[in-house]
């Protein structure tokens, strides 16, 4: 048959023109075309002060980099808490874009409630999606989020799923989002009370960290994000840990120059890790989650009354103690880590974190941590300060010992 | 101040250890860390017959490739139309996995309605997301969709946003999904009547095309997907168009060997285009959408009574005619394209596609096409058979002329 001949002929032909491997799988009488490509993602993380001051051209310069024949829209969504502390912001943003001809500010500057509640409220997600429709915000337009980590996660998710992804700019306003979460590639919302059950990996096109927003944080908010810097120093960068040790007291006393340095160094370390590792977490390992298996569980057990940063400090203390009692880390180093956390103003013990026996509730965090990523349990411990080591099992007796050791300090 | 010194020192230090470009932007007193990484995506597209026959080990072999220490779950979502035609499928899938120890079939095989309605129904999306929760389907588990393009788009979207992306396997059952949509990287659902308003770019981990499913399609469904093969041949592959011309009549008569070839060749060409181009459509151009600006509008104008494939055939006829009347393509070539479409059983004219003046409704499709991708209007035309050419403007007078020329055939 002519067509059958053609089929034979063209399987061969496709192999040639595709320059792809086309195998004939003889046993199953099947053929395969193997697809493979890489997608490049690039974004800049800026550090500045007074981003929307008329004299600060950083954001405008960034927007003008992307030449275009069409006027691009820019839509702002702002955390209510930020707007309350920085009431001038609405007017300042409008002034900032008032003389722009190639960028059209969308008239509505949307204000949404901040904190974890933002991620629990489906109507907020749909409010942003509806604005995309209402204002004809296309893929080449910009959605800018100003706020803490929860608002950035919410807006980032809305931007990622609308039209399969609208350009997204993040302006984090807390220590935690500036030094860790906002400079990464994840977004998400909660679903039926499950944290980040819905979300995507979608890098922003740019991040602008404005240190001035940090001046209006409460002391607890200021401190909260520091634990992620301690974490990344411990697993990656001994000199940074030494610096944190030296500066723990002034950081606790809200020295801004020290904080600027901390934020930049921590952000750079997190970014370097993302770029050199597994950005979209296709494997089972998540090295940046040192101290997080128990922290996530504690947050949940406390009904989220323990803040993420406080919980991470407690988790770091526990896993550092475990690294010591399991023979990986010296007692001096473990003690030094705990001292830095205490100098920063963190607690290192909490009733819900105590491990007395196998039924201690925080232990359930191990299996939940495994489940979230799937595959084999993978936990980061310390073999030295600045040096992480992955293990696939934690021993309950040693966890009890670690918990007891923390109780002696 | 000591801390200030440290800041200076460490900006330099970060530059060294990050091996990233860290600029000091003097004018704005800002710093920047530039992030850049590539993510590799790879997936196999298989072509077979009777995928779930006990003797066909193709799917099992694929699943066993990914070694794991944990038992992986596999969850099936099946198009109701497919299940109606292939009632044995439920039992066949259960038998296929009955002796597996490393793969655990989720007990529920979910059946969802097919066709565009699947993408208009939020409760269906949530039904799949809820199953992910209920059956603890983690990122290393598999969600498999069996069905036409709409069901694959719905299930693919649910898989992409649950836990930020669960491994997704597609088993397309129509010509249109096997030769075009299912072998690509997009998913999506409709929102407030807007097609694909919500969605992501998320490559599957594998695609299995089972030709046997094509035997139960209606004649209209069988024909519908052929227009995408004609389209990709016209913009990329003159020999494939010559083959289509030679085989148009036997294709219309449902010759399966000819169809197998068409599906494989069309899928390979689409895949090659995705890999070599702009897989996640970050630019303004979408070359594979030859003939689609008017097709999308016609679908909408007809209240979706005109099928996508039929609309694309009409769109190809119009843009081929425009390529001729604008001096790009010879009249003989334009005539040859129209003849192939007619031999395949497609209509080349439709009252809603006629362009008599500027107020003809289909013309609005141009602006809507631009809006969807954003940026500058970019339309693919033909400079020869097998050779596309992008333009940024269509002339209304020439569109009228093209429409009139089609009326003379």
Interface residues (C-beta under 8 A of the other chain):
Chain A: X1 X2 X3 X4 X6 X7 X10 X11 X13 X14 X17 X18 X19 X20 X22 X25 X27 X28 X29 X30 X31 X32 X33 X34 X35 X36 X37 X38 X39 X40 X41 X42 X43 X44 X45 X46 X47 X48 X49 X56 X57 X58 X61 X68 X69 X70 X129 X133 X136 X138 X139 X140 X141 X160 X161 X162 X163 X164 X165 X183 X186 X188 X191 X192 X194 X196 X197 X198 X199 X200 X201 X202 X203 X237 X239 X240 X243 X247 X250 X255 X257 X258 X260 X261 X264 X265 X267 X268 X269 X271 X272 X274 X275 X276 X279 X280 X281 X284 X371 X372 X373 X374 X375 X376
Chain B: X1 X3 X4 X6 X7 X10 X11 X13 X14 X17 X18 X19 X20 X22 X25 X27 X28 X29 X30 X31 X32 X33 X34 X35 X36 X37 X38 X39 X40 X41 X42 X43 X44 X45 X46 X47 X48 X49 X56 X57 X58 X61 X68 X69 X70 X129 X133 X136 X138 X139 X140 X141 X160 X161 X162 X163 X164 X165 X183 X186 X188 X191 X192 X194 X196 X197 X198 X199 X200 X201 X202 X203 X237 X239 X240 X243 X246 X247 X250 X255 X257 X258 X260 X261 X264 X265 X267 X268 X269 X271 X272 X274 X275 X276 X279 X280 X281 X284 X371 X372 X373 X374 X375 X376
